[in-house]
């Protein structure tokens, strides 16, 4: 049986700024959506373990690339996070 490949989407997630916990918030977003995704990656890659990513996340946002059988559910889950200001595709 052939595996079904789902379209890969890239989104930019803007988090509430200037709390000093942007990397923690970014990793929580990823943890919430991971079960909904076939694959998931982010930029910056080391948000979980590297506090130096805070400045990038504050200035540019978190970039997520994922594929999922339910991409709209993934987007809704991201948008429902209290720390998320907005989500844009691209």
C-alpha positions in Angstrom: 0.0 0.0 0.0 1.4 3.4 -1.0 1.8 6.0 1.8 -0.2 9.2 1.4 1.9 12.3 1.3 0.3 15.5 2.5 1.1 18.9 1.3 3.8 20.7 3.2 2.9 24.1 4.6 5.1 26.8 6.0 3.7 29.3 8.5 5.1 32.2 10.5 3.9 32.4 14.1 4.2 35.7 15.9 4.3 35.4 19.7 3.4 38.0 22.3 6.7 40.0 22.6 9.0 41.0 25.4 8.2 38.4 28.0 11.6 36.7 28.0 10.0 33.3 27.5 9.4 33.4 23.7 11.5 30.2 23.3 9.4 28.4 25.9 6.2 29.6 24.2 7.5 28.5 20.8 8.3 25.0 22.1 4.8 24.7 23.7 3.2 25.5 20.3 5.3 22.8 18.7 4.4 20.3 21.4 0.7 21.0 21.0 0.7 20.5 17.2 3.2 17.6 16.9 0.6 14.9 17.4 -1.4 16.4 14.5 1.6 16.4 12.1 3.2 13.8 9.9 6.4 15.9 10.1 7.3 19.1 11.8 10.3 21.4 11.8 11.0 24.9 12.9 13.3 27.8 12.5 15.1 28.6 14.6 15.8 24.9 15.1 16.9 25.1 18.7 14.0 26.9 20.3 13.7 24.3 23.1 17.3 24.4 24.3 18.7 27.8 23.3 17.7 31.0 25.0 19.6 33.0 22.4 16.7 32.3 20.1 14.5 34.7 22.1 15.7 37.8 20.2 15.0 36.1 16.8 11.6 34.9 17.9 10.7 38.4 19.2 11.9 40.2 16.1 10.9 37.7 13.3 8.6 35.0 14.8 8.7 31.3 14.7 8.7 29.6 11.3 7.0 26.2 11.2 7.0 23.7 8.3 4.7 20.8 8.6 2.5 18.3 6.8 -0.7 16.9 8.2 -3.8 15.0 7.1 -5.7 17.9 8.9 -3.7 21.1 8.2 -6.7 23.3 9.1 -6.8 21.7 12.5 -3.1 22.4 13.0 -3.6 26.0 12.1 -6.6 26.3 14.5 -4.5 24.7 17.3 -1.7 27.2 16.7 -4.1 30.2 16.7 -5.8 29.0 19.9 -2.5 29.3 21.9 -2.8 32.2 24.3 0.8 33.4 23.5 0.1 33.6 19.7 -0.6 37.0 18.2 -1.0 35.9 14.6 -0.3 33.2 12.1 0.5 33.8 8.4 1.1 31.3 5.6 4.1 31.6 3.4 
